[in-house]
Amino acid sequence: MTSFMHNSLACESNALWVLARAIFTLRAFARARELALLFFVLSVLLQARPIRVIDEAAIPFAGFLSKVDFDQRYHGDLLDDPSKLDTGWYVIYEHESLNYYFGPILLESIGKDYLDQLTEIVEVAVMQRSSIQDYRLDLSYEPNATSPESKSTGPSTPNTLPPQAPPKPSFWSFVKKVFGYR
């Protein structure tokens, strides 16, 4: 009789131990699943870099101001999504965590002039610091439905065909731009 009781208790405690172990495993699995989900969500959020929209008149100052002074003087507006940009031409500079959009510029020809000016500034900076690589320098009409997410190495060629026709410049849009209204 002792062996029967002993076997019953042994089976019962073993069953309880198995049940407790199963509950612990399920909880550990749920925690691991939650941590994996949190990791993926955080990695996506950390990859999203805000777009910094800066007035194109700041481009000449990028050549001689330090990054700290430039950021303080031309802080610009931060946007999360390129579709929220005002329509117009933008000179785009992207490198690692920097995501600068200079504009909006009314005319493509003026945008090309600013792009040439920024290209010269970036080339001088690359000559001084060879660690600057894998940057994107472009002229693009935004908001573009198909914004390129891929990085090009070195300066890329400007877009020659905009996805939509640029707005016609008018006298009043020029006056608004001069006085800071967009």
C-alpha positions as CSV (number, residue, x, y, z in Angstrom):
1,M,0.0,0.0,0.0
2,T,2.9,2.3,0.7
3,S,4.1,1.9,-2.8
4,F,0.7,2.7,-4.3
5,M,0.5,5.9,-2.3
6,H,4.0,6.7,-3.1
7,N,3.4,6.1,-6.8
8,S,0.2,8.2,-6.7
9,L,2.0,11.1,-5.0
10,A,4.9,10.7,-7.3
11,C,2.7,10.8,-10.4
12,E,0.7,13.6,-9.1
13,S,3.7,15.8,-8.2
14,N,5.3,14.9,-11.5
15,A,2.1,15.9,-13.3
16,L,2.1,19.2,-11.3
17,W,5.7,19.7,-12.1
18,V,5.1,19.1,-15.9
19,L,2.1,21.4,-15.8
20,A,4.1,24.1,-14.0
21,R,6.9,23.7,-16.5
22,A,4.5,24.0,-19.4
23,I,3.0,27.2,-18.0
24,F,6.5,28.6,-17.4
25,T,7.5,27.7,-21.0
26,L,4.3,29.3,-22.4
27,R,4.9,32.5,-20.4
28,A,8.6,32.5,-21.5
29,F,7.4,32.1,-25.1
30,A,4.9,34.9,-24.8
31,R,7.6,37.1,-23.3
32,A,10.0,36.2,-26.1
33,R,7.3,37.0,-28.6
34,E,6.6,40.3,-27.0
35,L,10.3,41.2,-26.9
36,A,10.7,40.2,-30.6
37,L,7.8,42.3,-31.6
38,L,9.1,45.2,-29.5
39,F,12.6,44.8,-31.2
40,F,11.1,44.8,-34.7
41,V,8.9,47.9,-34.0
42,L,11.8,49.8,-32.5
43,S,14.1,48.9,-35.4
44,V,11.5,50.2,-37.9
45,L,11.1,53.4,-35.8
46,L,14.8,53.9,-35.5
47,Q,15.3,53.5,-39.3
48,A,12.8,56.2,-40.1
49,R,14.7,59.4,-40.4
50,P,12.9,62.7,-40.3
51,I,13.2,64.9,-43.3
52,R,14.6,68.3,-42.5
53,V,13.2,71.0,-44.9
54,I,15.5,74.0,-45.1
55,D,15.2,77.1,-47.2
56,E,17.4,76.9,-50.3
57,A,19.1,80.2,-49.4
58,A,21.0,78.3,-46.7
59,I,23.0,76.3,-49.3
60,P,25.8,78.9,-49.7
61,F,26.3,79.0,-45.9
62,A,26.8,75.2,-45.7
63,G,30.3,75.8,-47.2
64,F,31.8,77.8,-44.4
65,L,29.6,77.3,-41.3
66,S,30.2,74.4,-38.9
67,K,27.5,71.8,-38.6
68,V,26.5,73.1,-35.2
69,D,26.3,76.7,-36.4
70,F,24.5,75.7,-39.5
71,D,21.9,73.6,-37.6
72,Q,21.4,76.5,-35.1
73,R,21.0,79.1,-37.8
74,Y,18.9,77.1,-40.2
75,H,17.0,74.7,-38.1
76,G,14.3,74.1,-40.7
77,D,11.1,72.1,-40.3
78,L,11.1,68.4,-39.5
79,L,8.7,66.1,-41.4
80,D,8.2,62.4,-41.0
81,D,6.8,61.7,-44.5
82,P,8.0,62.9,-47.9
83,S,4.3,63.2,-49.0
84,K,3.9,66.1,-46.5
85,L,6.3,68.3,-48.5
86,D,5.1,71.4,-50.2
87,T,5.1,71.0,-54.0
88,G,8.2,72.2,-55.7
89,W,11.8,71.4,-56.6
90,Y,14.1,70.3,-53.8
91,V,17.9,69.9,-53.6
92,I,18.3,66.7,-51.6
93,Y,21.3,65.8,-49.5
94,E,21.2,62.5,-47.6
95,H,24.1,61.0,-45.7
96,E,23.8,58.6,-42.7
97,S,21.5,60.4,-40.3
98,L,21.3,63.6,-42.3
99,N,18.3,64.0,-44.5
100,Y,18.2,67.6,-45.8
101,Y,15.7,68.9,-48.4
102,F,16.5,72.4,-49.5
103,G,13.4,74.1,-51.0
104,P,10.7,74.2,-52.3
105,I,12.2,76.0,-55.3
106,L,9.8,77.3,-58.0
107,L,11.9,76.8,-61.1
108,E,14.0,73.7,-62.1
109,S,16.7,76.0,-63.5
110,I,17.2,77.7,-60.2
111,G,17.2,74.3,-58.5
112,K,20.0,73.1,-60.9
113,D,22.0,76.2,-59.9
114,Y,21.6,75.4,-56.2
115,L,22.4,71.7,-56.9
116,D,25.7,72.7,-58.6
117,Q,26.6,75.0,-55.7
118,L,25.9,72.3,-53.2
119,T,27.8,69.7,-55.3
120,E,30.9,71.9,-55.1
121,I,30.5,72.3,-51.4
122,V,30.1,68.5,-50.8
123,E,33.1,67.7,-53.1
124,V,35.3,70.1,-51.1
125,A,34.1,68.4,-47.9
126,V,34.8,64.9,-49.3
127,M,38.3,66.0,-50.2
128,Q,38.9,67.2,-46.7
129,R,37.3,64.1,-45.0
130,S,37.5,61.0,-47.0
131,S,35.2,59.2,-44.6
132,I,32.2,60.9,-46.2
133,Q,30.9,58.2,-48.6
134,D,27.6,56.8,-49.7
135,Y,25.8,60.2,-49.8
136,R,22.9,61.2,-52.1
137,L,22.8,64.5,-53.8
138,D,19.9,65.1,-56.1
139,L,17.4,67.5,-57.5
140,S,13.8,66.2,-57.3
141,Y,10.3,67.5,-57.8
142,E,8.4,66.6,-54.6
143,P,6.1,65.3,-53.2
144,N,6.9,62.4,-55.4
145,A,4.6,59.3,-55.2
146,T,7.5,57.0,-55.7
147,S,10.3,58.5,-53.6
148,P,13.6,56.6,-54.0
149,E,14.5,54.9,-50.8
150,S,17.8,53.5,-52.1
151,K,21.0,55.3,-51.5
152,S,23.3,56.0,-54.4
153,T,27.0,56.3,-54.0
154,G,28.3,59.7,-54.8
155,P,26.4,62.5,-56.5
156,S,23.6,61.2,-58.7
157,T,22.3,62.8,-61.9
158,P,19.3,65.1,-61.3
159,N,15.8,64.0,-62.4
160,T,15.1,65.4,-65.8
161,L,11.4,64.6,-66.0
162,P,9.2,65.6,-63.0
163,P,6.3,63.3,-62.1
164,Q,4.0,66.3,-62.4
165,A,4.2,69.7,-64.1
166,P,5.7,72.3,-61.8
167,P,3.3,75.1,-60.8
168,K,3.5,78.3,-62.9
169,P,5.2,81.0,-61.1
170,S,3.1,84.1,-60.6
171,F,3.8,87.5,-59.2
172,W,1.9,86.8,-56.0
173,S,3.7,83.6,-55.3
174,F,7.0,85.5,-55.7
175,V,5.8,88.2,-53.3
176,K,4.7,85.5,-50.8
177,K,8.1,83.8,-51.0
178,V,9.9,87.1,-50.5
179,F,7.9,87.8,-47.3
180,G,8.2,84.3,-46.0
181,Y,4.6,83.1,-46.8
182,R,4.4,79.8,-48.6
